[in-house]
């Protein structure tokens, strides 16, 4: 019988925290000592589509029919949810995925029996404020709160001019500087004035393939060639503080051959033909992305200039026209003659 049974939800409890037991996988639980040890389950959820980059902890009484009587934040019950708790079935809290200690709660969600959902954020005190948002606006609100609570801002790698710009989710300024290496490639450095890099975008959408530890403060974006339409190499950098020790973070990512997604790559190493190590890596990536633009000569690859491509193409086409004309005019060309004409045109 569950009639009259109640439980309080302690939203400050989290996986690995005090009095929270692991049941396997993404399942945890704790007991409400004030209500005869009533069990409350915690389910850790992630959703790379609806709220990428965030963890959701769903608190729900283990026994069906047990009523949620209060929501407690560090032992204090809040009266801000009284109306919402009449039909409450579960309470969820959201955290930034890099907040390993679950220290900064971003958003609270109350779900009711009629599948309704209300979202709350914490005010300057322990007061909870109804955001009045719809579920479709959840991700936008999480991004805004993450900027405020964790100083995790957005970097836009499509910004190439080296001018400062605002974070997409708040008005925080992002510093940007542009460096042109001998007309070969451009390196654009992006850094929040204060805080960290919470997300990387390309001006159209989020880039979720790039792993961002909580301590990343700098993103360096490489454009090759210098006048290209988009970057092909990215380095994310930061410093991890562990006690008195500082550990430098550096991860490199390159554009995949599909031209849409990013993947990890080895950092630039050594020198190739006396060139800059980064330039050598950019050259290699560009050759993999655009193999049809490269010609091979004695086992070495090079990228011909546009005029050479136009002239060579014109010569090849012209040669083929001449061969066809001769054949239709009654000329007899053996295989050796045809091969000679074509090879001569290709060598130009």
Secondary structure by P-SEA (a helix, b strand, c coil): ccccbbbbbcccccccccccccccccccccccccccbbbbbbbbbbbccccccbbbbbbbbccccccccccccccccccccccccccccbbbbbbcccccccccccbbbbbccccbbbbbbbccccccccccccccaaaaaaaaaaaaaccbbbbbcccccccccccccccbbbbbbbbbccccbbbbbbbbcccccccccccccccccccccccccbbbbbbcccccccccbbbbbbbbbcccbbbbbbbbbbbcccccbbbbbbccccccccccaaaaaaaaaaaaaccccccccccbbbbbcaaaaaaaaaaaaaaaaaaaaaaaacccccaaaaaaaaaaaaac
